[in-house]
Amino acid sequence: MKKAAVLQWLCIIFVACFKNLKAQKMIEKIQPPVAKIIPTILEKFGDVRIDNYFWLKDRENPEVIDYLNNENEYYQKMTAHTEGFQKELFEEMKARIKEDDESVPYLYNGYFYITRFEKGKDYPIYSRKKESLSAKEEIMFDCNELAKGKKYFNLSGLSISIDNQFATYAVDTVGRRIYTLHFKNLLSGEVLVDKIENTTGNSTWANDNKTIFYTKQDENTLRSDTVLKHILGTETANDKLIYFEKDDTYDVAVGKEKSKKYILISSSSTLTSEFRTLLADKPEGKFSVFQKRKRGLEYSISHYGDSFYILTNKDKATNFKLMKAPESATKMENWEDVIEHREDVLLEDIDIFKDYLVVSERSNGLNKIRIMPWSGIGEYYLPFESETYTVHPTSNVDFDTDILRYAYQSMATPASIIDFNMKTKEKEIKKEQEVLGGKFDKENYIEERLWATAKDGTIVPISVVYKKGMKKDGTNPLLLYAYGSYGHSMDAHFSSTRLSLLDRGFIYAIAHIRGGEDLGRKWYEDGKLLKKKNTFTDFIDCSKYLIKEKYTSPEHLYAEGGSAGGLLMGVVLNMAPELYNGVIAQVPFVDVATTMLDDTIPLTTGEYDEWGNPNLKKYYGYMKSYSPYDNVKAQAYPNMYISTGLHDSQVQYWEPAKWVAKLRTLKTDDNLLFLDTNMDAGHGGASGRFEALKELAKEFSFLLDLEKIKN
């Protein structure tokens, strides 16, 4: 019996080894696509660049589509052995989500508004209840019905008329963020014949319940440049032009103040703001300039009583300050300080209530909420103890209330929506994100905030989370994420999907590198334009710190970033590929010089104050010196998973496509290199909540497969 059992066991081992060997040989036979070379000469300031893959820029060219499909096929064949694991990961992540979920209702103009999901369905249902939560539900939009038969669907820009009868809503069915504006009678359920194409999705109602102001965009660059006025029930061809922004470095938007008294047109670039105001009761009137644009002057406005409150960097207030001006005299010479500038505190936003001013601040990399009664008596801060939390006000649309609604979460604590009574200081947790499956306990995870020293001596924070019991011996797989651009702070946040990595032994970390505003406005200024390289070296130095402190090692360290964070990945790969075993780059902005020289594509002109204008020699030379595509070289690179969307309007698909084609010809290693193109989506990937999980399962399986973690 023993001998038979041993023979049976040996047979099982032999069959398993044979299958593994057979799978390995199949992978070895699969050859990656080779993009043909058609040299294009690009010249600027006497500097000549040869772009062998410039031809991939034409999405109408069948050969381009064939190449993208071939890359997809190669990726699918090479990862066929993980398909079962991907499905397992998908089901696991899906099982943690409360499918029949709904938002905390918020009261606006006599109605409670609710967004909810039904089990097994991908898209939200927008509904409301009149005056009471016990009232009958009115379904305004069931996006599951609207999305039927469409590969991509997004409803955005929902705006309700003052009399609660009509709604404007915008729909994108491609993923390119080009919206068609529709109108619906919420009382009868009738969708009106009024339909406006090629809009940004941004619109707002005047107080007469028939006038709508909306924005359109340039058909090629997709720059939001025009504000028009539509009268309900009239021909859209007769819509009146209200404002056109001539400066192609600016974008426009339109909206209404919380007080409902004013309609605002904002015109803004990276460094400069300008607002126009109009009484919402007089839509036939003319907009007035609040304060004329002045290069480098940024401001935003909020109305209260007979005054405007202005968040601004006036008078070299790098971290911004709060000022005030009377309605009747809004020019800058009439502005007076309310909250003075502070070197160590970034003033991020304000919320105005009848009896309170709520101020959102950031100091030492953490969010703070400051409550300031208009009476001037008894101001205070909300207390928070953790070092890795994220907190911010949410849907505070009601003006006459003592209740502040805010959201709180940390890397180990699920998101909560909390109603805080600013008068009594009592709080009520309205909802805490449910993590289903019965296995999650936040006490099983450790959160830390670490500080790495950058090459110039700057101290850079890192937020870290991992499962209890982790030993710092250098053997832990670690995924390091960062963004580092546009002043966008990457706050420590909870993710139920991330548990699929943490529970399998991964450490997850966020590097709060320069280029964001994590440590104030100067943190952003020191990571843009001619200081952009600080962003990249900060990430590398954070990686070295985690290796030095034995959280991980180069054999187990992974990096991830998307869009501008994908640019970060591309630069880091060129500068320090030896630090990483694998890299995930989502919709990466990697062809910086060529893209920034092309003012016919979306975003370019509006980005000059972020990256620099390459039509000026100093900026051209600097961005070329780090542009990932221009600096690919003959060296060993880590394993790479690169994703994009054919209809991406933010980072065009051809950037990652060209990058991968060039990497294939120059890299000297045999590591994995995948280009995965979603042929039906844009910058944000798949539109359904469960389809998005499938994309995440691909990324996780890529990491876990490299770590030889099979289940």
C-alpha distance (Angstrom), angle and dihedral (degrees) to the residues before:
residue distance angle dihedral
M1 . . .
K2 3.82 . .
K3 3.80 91.8 .
A4 3.82 92.1 49.6
A5 3.79 91.1 49.0
V6 3.81 91.3 50.5
L7 3.81 91.4 49.2
Q8 3.80 90.7 48.8
W9 3.82 90.8 49.6
L10 3.83 91.3 48.9
C11 3.80 89.9 50.8
I12 3.81 90.9 52.8
I13 3.81 90.7 50.0
F14 3.82 91.2 47.4
V15 3.81 92.8 49.9
A16 3.82 91.3 48.1
C17 3.81 91.8 48.8
F18 3.80 90.8 46.9
K19 3.80 91.4 51.1
N20 3.80 91.8 48.6
L21 3.81 91.5 48.0
K22 3.80 90.8 47.5
A23 3.83 91.2 49.8
Q24 3.81 90.4 48.5
K25 3.81 91.8 51.3
M26 3.82 90.8 48.5
I27 3.82 89.8 53.5
E28 3.80 90.6 48.7
K29 3.81 90.0 55.2
I30 3.80 94.2 51.9
Q31 3.77 108.2 96.0
P32 3.81 121.5 -156.7
P33 3.80 119.3 -120.7
V34 3.76 116.7 -92.3
A35 3.80 115.6 -144.8
K36 3.77 112.7 -142.2
I37 3.78 117.3 -112.6
I38 3.79 118.8 -119.6
P39 3.80 107.4 166.1
T40 3.81 116.2 -138.2
I41 3.79 118.9 -170.5
L42 3.80 115.1 -136.0
E43 3.78 117.9 -174.2
K44 3.79 133.2 -176.6
F45 3.81 128.8 163.3
G46 3.79 89.0 -7.5
D47 3.80 91.2 -56.5
V48 3.81 112.1 127.3
R49 3.79 122.5 -153.4
I50 3.81 123.7 -176.3
D51 3.79 112.8 -146.6
N52 3.81 109.3 -167.2
Y53 3.79 93.8 -176.5
F54 3.79 103.1 42.5
W55 3.81 87.5 116.0
L56 3.83 90.2 72.4
K57 3.81 87.6 75.1
D58 3.82 92.7 84.8
R59 3.80 109.1 87.0
E60 3.82 90.0 -178.4
N61 3.83 91.0 61.6
P62 3.84 110.2 100.4
E63 3.82 89.7 -147.7
V64 3.81 89.4 59.6
I65 3.80 91.7 51.7
D66 3.81 89.8 46.6
Y67 3.80 90.5 53.1
L68 3.82 92.8 50.4
N69 3.80 90.8 47.1
N70 3.80 90.4 49.0
E71 3.80 90.3 52.5
N72 3.81 89.3 49.8
E73 3.79 91.0 49.8
Y74 3.81 90.9 49.2
Y75 3.80 90.9 50.8
Q76 3.81 91.5 48.8
K77 3.81 93.7 49.5
M78 3.79 93.7 45.7
T79 3.79 92.0 50.8
A80 3.79 97.9 37.9
H81 3.80 89.3 112.1
T82 3.84 89.3 62.1
E83 3.80 97.1 50.0
G84 3.78 93.0 98.7
F85 3.79 90.8 47.3
Q86 3.80 90.7 49.3
K87 3.79 90.1 54.6
E88 3.80 89.9 47.7
L89 3.80 91.1 51.3
F90 3.79 91.2 46.9
E91 3.79 93.0 51.9
E92 3.79 90.7 44.5
M93 3.81 93.7 52.8
K94 3.79 91.9 42.0
A95 3.81 90.8 51.4
R96 3.82 90.5 60.3
I97 3.80 91.9 57.1
K98 3.78 121.2 88.6
E99 3.78 97.1 -128.7
D100 3.80 96.9 -167.6
D101 3.79 92.3 53.4
E102 3.79 133.8 144.4
S103 3.79 139.2 -169.8
V104 3.78 124.6 -109.6
P105 3.83 104.9 -90.2
Y106 3.78 116.5 -113.6
L107 3.81 126.5 -159.1
Y108 3.78 118.7 -125.3
N109 3.79 126.1 166.7
G110 3.80 95.0 -24.4
Y111 3.81 98.8 -41.5
F112 3.78 134.0 93.3
Y113 3.82 109.5 -135.7
I114 3.79 121.5 -151.6
T115 3.81 135.3 -177.8
R116 3.78 113.7 -160.0
F117 3.79 142.3 170.1
E118 3.78 129.6 -145.2
K119 3.78 124.9 -142.8
G120 3.77 114.6 -84.0
K121 3.80 94.1 9.1
D122 3.78 126.1 116.9
Y123 3.78 102.8 -153.2
P124 3.81 137.4 59.1
I125 3.79 128.6 -105.2
Y126 3.81 114.9 -140.6
S127 3.79 113.9 -150.9
R128 3.80 142.5 157.0
K129 3.81 141.4 -159.3
K130 3.78 124.5 -147.6
E131 3.83 116.1 -116.9
S132 3.82 95.6 -38.5
L133 3.80 137.1 50.9
S134 3.79 87.5 -133.9
A135 3.82 90.8 60.0
K136 3.78 121.9 105.2
E137 3.78 114.5 -78.3
E138 3.80 116.7 -111.9
I139 3.79 111.7 -156.2
M140 3.77 107.9 -146.8
F141 3.81 99.3 176.1
D142 3.79 131.2 4.5
C143 3.79 101.3 -165.9
N144 3.80 91.1 -169.5
E145 3.79 89.0 66.2
L146 3.80 93.6 41.8
A147 3.82 91.3 50.0
K148 3.80 96.3 52.8
G149 3.80 112.4 127.4
K150 3.81 92.5 11.0
K151 3.80 125.1 113.0
Y152 3.78 90.5 -153.4
F153 3.79 131.0 24.8
N154 3.78 135.4 172.7
L155 3.80 128.3 169.3
S156 3.79 114.4 -162.4
G157 3.80 144.3 156.1
L158 3.80 98.3 45.6
S159 3.83 109.5 -175.3
I160 3.82 127.6 174.4
S161 3.82 126.4 -151.4
I162 3.81 118.2 -118.4
D163 3.83 92.1 -109.5
N164 3.84 88.5 53.7
Q165 3.81 91.8 -125.1
F166 3.80 104.2 106.2
A167 3.78 136.3 43.5
T168 3.76 133.4 -166.6
Y169 3.79 116.6 -152.1
A170 3.79 133.9 173.1
V171 3.81 128.6 -140.2
D172 3.80 131.4 -160.3
T173 3.83 116.4 -173.5
V174 3.81 98.0 173.7
G175 3.81 106.6 47.9
R176 3.79 95.7 -119.9
R177 3.82 93.8 110.8
I178 3.79 92.7 -115.0
Y179 3.79 104.8 135.2
T180 3.79 135.1 -161.7
L181 3.79 111.6 -144.0
H182 3.81 116.3 -136.8
F183 3.82 133.9 -176.5
K184 3.79 127.6 -143.5
N185 3.79 134.2 -171.6
L186 3.81 100.4 -135.5
L187 3.79 93.5 -164.0
S188 3.81 96.9 53.9
G189 3.81 98.1 25.3
E190 3.81 90.5 -127.5
V191 3.81 118.1 146.9
L192 3.80 104.8 -142.4
V193 3.78 124.5 -129.0
D194 3.80 90.0 -118.6
K195 3.82 106.2 109.0
I196 3.80 127.8 164.3
E197 3.81 121.4 -166.5
N198 3.81 132.0 -157.6
T199 3.78 96.1 30.9
T200 3.79 130.8 142.8
G201 3.81 90.0 -123.6
N202 3.82 90.1 -112.5
S203 3.83 116.3 128.0
T204 3.81 141.6 143.3
W205 3.81 136.9 -167.2
A206 3.77 127.0 -122.3
N207 3.79 115.9 -135.1
D208 3.82 93.5 -101.2
N209 3.85 90.6 75.6
K210 3.80 93.0 -129.3
T211 3.82 106.2 65.7
I212 3.80 119.9 82.3
F213 3.78 126.2 -173.7
Y214 3.81 114.8 -157.9
T215 3.80 141.6 166.2
K216 3.79 131.0 -121.5
Q217 3.77 130.8 -166.9
D218 3.77 139.8 -139.1
E219 3.81 108.2 -89.2
N220 3.81 93.6 -131.6
T221 3.80 107.6 31.3
L222 3.83 93.9 30.3
R223 3.80 88.1 -139.4
S224 3.79 110.9 158.4
D225 3.81 98.8 -122.9
T226 3.83 110.3 145.5
V227 3.81 137.8 64.1
L228 3.81 117.2 -162.9
K229 3.79 135.9 178.0
H230 3.79 123.2 -131.5
I231 3.81 125.7 -169.3
L232 3.79 111.6 -148.1
G233 3.81 112.1 -107.6
T234 3.82 96.0 18.6
E235 3.79 129.7 108.2
T236 3.80 111.0 -81.5
A237 3.79 88.5 -141.4
N238 3.81 86.9 69.7
D239 3.81 94.7 54.4
K240 3.78 110.7 135.6
L241 3.78 121.9 -118.7
I242 3.81 107.5 -124.6
Y243 3.79 102.3 172.5
F244 3.80 138.6 -2.2
E245 3.80 120.5 -166.6
K246 3.79 107.3 -140.3
D247 3.80 97.3 -175.8
D248 3.79 106.0 86.5
T249 3.80 92.3 -153.2
Y250 3.82 90.4 67.3
D251 3.82 133.8 76.4
V252 3.80 126.4 -157.9
A253 3.80 132.8 -143.5
V254 3.79 135.1 175.0
G255 3.80 130.1 -146.6
K256 3.79 147.0 141.7
E257 3.79 129.2 -103.5
K258 3.81 119.1 -111.6
S259 3.81 88.4 -114.3
K260 3.84 87.1 59.0
K261 3.80 89.0 -134.8
Y262 3.81 98.9 107.2
I263 3.78 139.0 41.4
L264 3.79 112.2 -148.9
I265 3.79 133.6 -155.4
S266 3.79 112.4 -160.8
S267 3.77 121.9 -162.1
S268 3.77 113.5 -173.1
S269 3.77 146.1 164.8
T270 3.80 127.8 -175.3
L271 3.81 92.7 -81.8
T272 3.81 106.7 20.4
S273 3.83 138.2 55.7
E274 3.78 136.5 -167.0
F275 3.81 129.4 178.5
R276 3.79 134.5 -164.4
T277 3.80 123.2 -162.7
L278 3.80 135.3 -155.8
L279 3.80 130.4 177.4
A280 3.82 105.3 -106.9
D281 3.82 89.8 -141.3
K282 3.82 90.4 59.8
P283 3.83 107.2 50.0
E284 3.82 90.6 160.3
G285 3.81 88.9 63.8
K286 3.78 130.3 95.0
F287 3.79 125.0 -97.3
S288 3.82 116.2 -116.3
V289 3.80 124.6 -146.0
F290 3.81 108.6 -113.9
Q291 3.80 95.0 -160.1
K292 3.78 122.7 -13.2
R293 3.78 115.2 -114.4
K294 3.76 117.2 -93.3
R295 3.78 120.4 -173.6
G296 3.80 108.8 -98.2
L297 3.83 95.4 10.4
E298 3.80 111.4 123.3
Y299 3.78 123.2 -175.9
S300 3.79 143.3 153.5
I301 3.81 127.0 -164.8
S302 3.81 139.0 -141.1
H303 3.80 125.6 -175.2
Y304 3.79 125.4 -134.5
G305 3.80 128.9 161.5
D306 3.79 108.8 -40.0
S307 3.81 94.8 -23.6
F308 3.77 144.4 71.8
Y309 3.79 120.7 -133.7
I310 3.79 113.7 -145.2
L311 3.81 126.8 -156.9
T312 3.80 103.8 -158.9
N313 3.79 149.7 151.9
K314 3.82 91.5 -136.8
D315 3.82 116.0 147.3
K316 3.82 92.7 25.5
A317 3.81 91.8 -61.2
T318 3.81 93.6 163.5
N319 3.81 93.1 179.4
F320 3.82 91.4 40.9
K321 3.78 130.2 -115.7
L322 3.80 136.0 -143.7
M323 3.79 120.3 -108.9
K324 3.79 135.9 174.8
A325 3.83 136.0 -142.8
P326 3.80 133.9 177.2
E327 3.81 118.4 -105.7
S328 3.79 89.5 -118.3
A329 3.83 95.9 53.3
T330 3.79 113.6 34.7
K331 3.81 101.3 156.5
M332 3.79 117.1 118.2
E333 3.81 95.3 -105.1
N334 3.82 87.6 66.6
W335 3.80 96.4 53.7
E336 3.81 117.1 114.1
D337 3.81 129.0 -167.6
V338 3.81 118.8 -102.2
I339 3.81 99.2 163.2
E340 3.79 114.0 16.9
H341 3.79 125.3 -136.9
R342 3.82 117.4 -86.9
E343 3.79 124.9 -162.2
D344 3.80 94.2 -145.0
V345 3.83 100.9 39.0
L346 3.79 126.8 68.2
L347 3.81 113.0 -149.9
E348 3.81 102.5 -145.2
D349 3.81 107.9 170.7
I350 3.79 147.1 -26.7
D351 3.81 135.6 -136.8
I352 3.78 118.3 -156.8
F353 3.80 123.3 -147.9
K354 3.79 130.4 173.0
D355 3.83 93.3 -100.4
Y356 3.82 102.7 16.8
L357 3.76 144.3 52.0
V358 3.82 111.5 -150.5
V359 3.80 115.9 -159.5
S360 3.81 124.7 -162.3
E361 3.79 110.7 -151.4
R362 3.79 137.9 172.3
S363 3.79 125.6 -148.9
N364 3.80 131.0 164.7
G365 3.79 87.6 1.3
L366 3.83 95.0 -59.2
N367 3.81 132.7 110.1
K368 3.80 118.9 -115.6
I369 3.82 130.4 -172.0
R370 3.80 116.7 -150.9
I371 3.81 121.6 -164.7
M372 3.82 114.7 -153.3
P373 3.83 117.9 -179.7
W374 3.80 112.3 -145.5
S375 3.80 86.5 -128.5
G376 3.81 87.4 70.3
I377 3.80 91.4 -127.7
G378 3.80 125.6 117.0
E379 3.81 107.6 2.9
Y380 3.81 116.3 177.7
Y381 3.82 145.5 164.9
L382 3.79 125.1 -113.8
P383 3.84 107.1 -111.6
F384 3.83 119.8 -118.8
E385 3.78 124.0 171.0
S386 3.81 108.9 -174.1
E387 3.80 120.8 91.1
T388 3.79 95.8 -143.4
Y389 3.78 103.9 46.2
T390 3.80 131.1 124.0
V391 3.81 121.4 -149.0
H392 3.79 132.3 171.1
P393 3.83 139.6 152.4
T394 3.82 113.9 -97.0
S395 3.82 132.1 -174.9
N396 3.79 102.2 1.5
V397 3.79 99.0 153.7
D398 3.81 96.1 137.4
F399 3.81 111.3 91.6
D400 3.82 101.4 -171.2
T401 3.81 101.5 58.1
D402 3.82 141.4 98.3
I403 3.82 90.9 -143.8
L404 3.79 120.6 102.4
R405 3.78 114.0 -167.8
Y406 3.79 116.0 -153.6
A407 3.80 139.3 166.3
Y408 3.80 124.4 -128.5
Q409 3.79 131.9 -173.5
S410 3.78 143.1 142.0
M411 3.78 134.8 -163.3
A412 3.81 90.5 -86.7
T413 3.81 99.4 26.8
P414 3.82 119.8 77.5
A415 3.80 117.6 -124.8
S416 3.80 116.5 -84.0
I417 3.79 130.6 -165.9
I418 3.79 109.6 -144.9
D419 3.79 131.9 -171.0
F420 3.79 110.2 -150.4
N421 3.80 121.7 -167.0
M422 3.80 103.8 -140.2
K423 3.81 91.2 -162.1
T424 3.81 101.5 48.0
K425 3.84 95.3 24.2
E426 3.80 90.0 -132.4
K427 3.79 118.6 141.1
E428 3.76 132.5 -155.3
I429 3.79 122.6 -162.7
K430 3.79 101.9 -137.0
K431 3.76 94.9 -176.9
E432 3.79 140.4 -4.9
Q433 3.78 119.3 -161.4
E434 3.78 108.5 -102.5
V435 3.79 117.8 -133.9
L436 3.77 105.0 -160.8
G437 3.77 128.4 -157.2
G438 3.78 97.5 71.7
K439 3.80 95.0 -109.9
F440 3.80 102.9 92.6
D441 3.80 120.4 101.0
K442 3.80 117.4 160.8
E443 3.81 89.3 -149.1
N444 3.82 87.8 70.1
Y445 3.81 91.8 68.3
I446 3.79 133.3 70.5
E447 3.82 123.6 -144.5
E448 3.79 123.2 -160.9
R449 3.77 138.2 174.4
L450 3.79 111.9 -147.4
W451 3.80 130.8 -173.9
A452 3.81 121.8 -141.0
T453 3.79 123.8 -167.8
A454 3.81 114.3 -126.6
K455 3.80 123.1 -144.5
D456 3.82 91.9 -96.3
G457 3.81 92.9 49.6
T458 3.81 96.5 -99.2
I459 3.82 114.3 143.0
V460 3.83 111.5 -128.7
P461 3.83 121.6 -164.0
I462 3.80 122.7 -132.7
S463 3.82 124.1 -166.6
V464 3.79 113.6 -149.0
V465 3.80 135.8 -174.3
Y466 3.80 129.8 -179.4
K467 3.77 141.5 152.2
K468 3.79 119.1 -84.3
G469 3.78 114.7 -94.1
M470 3.79 96.4 42.7
K471 3.81 112.8 148.5
K472 3.78 121.3 -149.5
D473 3.80 96.9 -129.5
G474 3.81 100.6 123.9
T475 3.80 95.1 -106.2
N476 3.83 98.6 98.4
P477 3.80 119.5 109.1
L478 3.80 108.2 -126.0
L479 3.81 130.3 -170.4
L480 3.81 112.9 -154.4
Y481 3.79 116.1 -163.1
A482 3.81 130.6 -170.8
Y483 3.80 143.0 154.9
G484 3.79 110.3 -175.3
S485 3.82 106.7 179.7
Y486 3.83 144.1 96.0
G487 3.80 91.9 23.1
H488 3.81 88.3 -76.3
S489 3.80 109.2 154.9
M490 3.79 117.6 -144.2
D491 3.79 102.2 -144.4
A492 3.79 122.5 -165.5
H493 3.80 105.9 -94.9
F494 3.79 140.6 172.5
S495 3.79 123.8 -108.0
S496 3.79 124.6 -177.1
T497 3.81 90.4 -163.5
R498 3.82 90.1 56.3
L499 3.82 88.0 65.4
S500 3.81 87.5 76.9
L501 3.80 87.3 68.6
L502 3.81 99.0 36.0
D503 3.81 93.2 50.4
R504 3.80 89.3 52.8
G505 3.77 93.4 54.9
F506 3.81 102.9 -89.2
I507 3.77 123.0 139.4
Y508 3.81 113.8 -143.6
A509 3.80 121.0 -152.3
I510 3.80 137.9 176.8
A511 3.81 117.9 -152.5
H512 3.81 108.7 -148.8
I513 3.78 93.5 -151.7
R514 3.78 129.4 175.6
G515 3.78 115.1 -82.2
G516 3.80 90.7 61.5
E517 3.80 123.7 77.8
D518 3.80 95.2 -119.7
L519 3.81 91.8 125.9
G520 3.79 99.0 28.3
R521 3.77 138.7 -72.2
K522 3.81 93.6 -57.6
W523 3.81 87.9 59.2
Y524 3.80 86.0 62.7
E525 3.81 95.5 42.7
D526 3.81 90.1 52.8
G527 3.81 91.5 55.8
K528 3.81 103.6 49.9
L529 3.81 141.5 68.9
L530 3.82 110.2 -0.4
K531 3.82 91.0 -1.8
K532 3.81 94.4 54.0
K533 3.80 93.6 112.6
N534 3.82 89.2 70.4
T535 3.82 86.2 72.2
F536 3.78 91.7 58.7
T537 3.80 98.7 41.1
D538 3.82 90.5 47.0
F539 3.81 89.6 58.1
I540 3.80 92.0 47.5
D541 3.80 91.4 48.5
C542 3.82 90.8 49.3
S543 3.81 88.0 52.0
K544 3.81 91.4 50.4
Y545 3.80 90.7 48.6
L546 3.82 92.6 53.3
I547 3.79 89.6 49.5
K548 3.83 92.7 46.1
E549 3.81 91.5 50.6
K550 3.82 88.7 49.3
Y551 3.78 96.7 -119.9
T552 3.80 84.0 130.8
S553 3.81 143.1 -24.7
P554 3.83 136.0 -126.8
E555 3.80 88.6 -94.3
H556 3.80 90.2 59.8
L557 3.82 105.4 27.8
Y558 3.82 119.1 109.7
A559 3.79 130.2 -175.9
E560 3.80 130.4 -153.1
G561 3.80 136.4 -175.0
G562 3.79 139.2 148.2
S563 3.80 135.2 -146.6
A564 3.83 104.6 -21.6
G565 3.80 83.8 6.3
G566 3.80 85.6 56.2
L567 3.80 87.5 57.7
L568 3.80 86.3 54.0
M569 3.80 89.3 53.4
G570 3.80 91.9 49.9
V571 3.80 93.9 51.3
V572 3.79 93.7 44.5
L573 3.82 90.0 50.6
N574 3.78 90.3 55.8
M575 3.82 95.2 42.9
A576 3.81 103.9 40.1
P577 3.82 112.3 7.0
E578 3.81 91.2 151.3
L579 3.82 91.7 71.2
Y580 3.81 96.0 66.2
N581 3.79 139.0 59.5
G582 3.79 92.6 -164.5
V583 3.79 143.0 3.4
I584 3.81 133.1 -157.7
A585 3.82 114.5 -156.4
Q586 3.81 114.8 -176.5
V587 3.82 118.5 -161.9
P588 3.82 88.7 -24.5
F589 3.81 123.3 -156.5
V590 3.80 96.4 -141.2
D591 3.82 108.4 142.0
V592 3.79 94.2 68.1
A593 3.80 102.4 157.6
T594 3.81 97.0 46.1
T595 3.80 94.4 43.2
M596 3.79 94.5 47.6
L597 3.80 90.0 50.3
D598 3.82 91.4 55.2
D599 3.80 109.2 78.0
T600 3.82 92.3 177.4
I601 3.80 94.6 75.9
P602 3.82 127.9 75.3
L603 3.80 121.0 -77.9
T604 3.79 99.0 5.7
T605 3.81 103.9 112.7
G606 3.78 93.1 38.8
E607 3.79 89.8 55.3
Y608 3.81 98.6 59.8
D609 3.81 92.3 99.1
E610 3.79 90.4 51.3
W611 3.79 102.3 46.1
G612 3.79 103.0 9.9
N613 3.80 132.1 -105.5
P614 3.82 107.8 -79.8
N615 3.79 89.4 -157.5
L616 3.80 82.7 78.4
K617 3.79 111.1 73.4
K618 3.81 98.1 -132.8
Y619 3.80 92.2 55.1
Y620 3.79 94.1 42.8
G621 3.79 92.1 53.7
Y622 3.80 93.6 44.9
M623 3.80 97.2 49.2
K624 3.80 91.7 43.8
S625 3.81 88.7 54.3
Y626 3.83 91.2 63.5
S627 3.84 104.6 22.2
P628 3.85 102.9 126.8
Y629 3.80 96.0 -141.0
D630 3.79 93.4 49.7
N631 3.80 92.6 48.1
V632 3.79 102.7 47.7
K633 3.79 106.2 129.7
A634 3.78 142.9 177.1
Q635 3.81 101.1 -78.5
A636 3.77 140.4 106.2
Y637 3.79 114.7 -78.9
P638 3.82 129.5 -166.9
N639 3.79 123.7 -108.7
M640 3.80 108.8 -71.2
Y641 3.80 136.7 -158.5
I642 3.82 111.5 -172.1
S643 3.80 123.1 -177.2
T644 3.79 133.6 -171.2
G645 3.81 142.6 159.2
L646 3.79 124.9 -121.7
H647 3.82 92.2 -136.5
D648 3.79 97.1 43.2
S649 3.82 109.4 145.6
Q650 3.81 95.9 -176.6
V651 3.81 100.8 50.6
Q652 3.77 110.9 14.5
Y653 3.82 115.3 -127.2
W654 3.80 92.4 -120.6
E655 3.80 93.0 69.8
P656 3.83 95.6 67.8
A657 3.83 90.2 34.2
K658 3.80 92.2 56.5
W659 3.78 91.3 42.3
V660 3.80 93.2 54.2
A661 3.82 91.9 46.0
K662 3.81 90.7 53.2
L663 3.79 93.5 44.3
R664 3.80 90.4 53.5
T665 3.81 91.4 58.3
L666 3.82 97.8 43.9
K667 3.79 110.6 32.0
T668 3.80 113.9 101.5
D669 3.81 99.4 -155.3
D670 3.80 135.8 82.6
N671 3.78 94.6 -130.6
L672 3.79 122.5 131.5
L673 3.81 119.6 -83.1
F674 3.80 117.3 -177.8
L675 3.80 132.1 178.3
D676 3.81 111.2 -166.5
T677 3.82 113.9 -173.8
N678 3.80 121.7 -169.9
M679 3.80 100.1 -145.0
D680 3.82 92.5 -164.2
A681 3.81 103.9 46.3
G682 3.78 146.3 57.1
H683 3.79 139.3 -142.7
G684 3.79 96.7 -37.1
G685 3.79 95.9 48.3
A686 3.79 123.8 -135.5
S687 3.81 115.3 7.6
G688 3.80 102.2 -142.1
R689 3.81 119.4 82.5
F690 3.81 92.6 -126.7
E691 3.80 95.3 41.4
A692 3.80 87.1 56.3
L693 3.82 88.7 55.8
K694 3.80 89.7 56.8
E695 3.79 89.5 57.0
L696 3.80 89.9 49.8
A697 3.80 90.3 49.4
K698 3.81 88.2 58.1
E699 3.80 91.1 55.0
F700 3.79 94.3 45.4
S701 3.79 93.1 47.4
F702 3.82 89.0 51.2
L703 3.82 90.3 56.1
L704 3.79 96.8 40.6
D705 3.80 92.7 46.9
L706 3.80 90.1 54.4
E707 3.80 88.1 52.0
K708 3.81 89.3 48.4
I709 3.79 90.1 -121.0
K710 3.78 104.4 147.4
N711 3.79 104.4 178.8
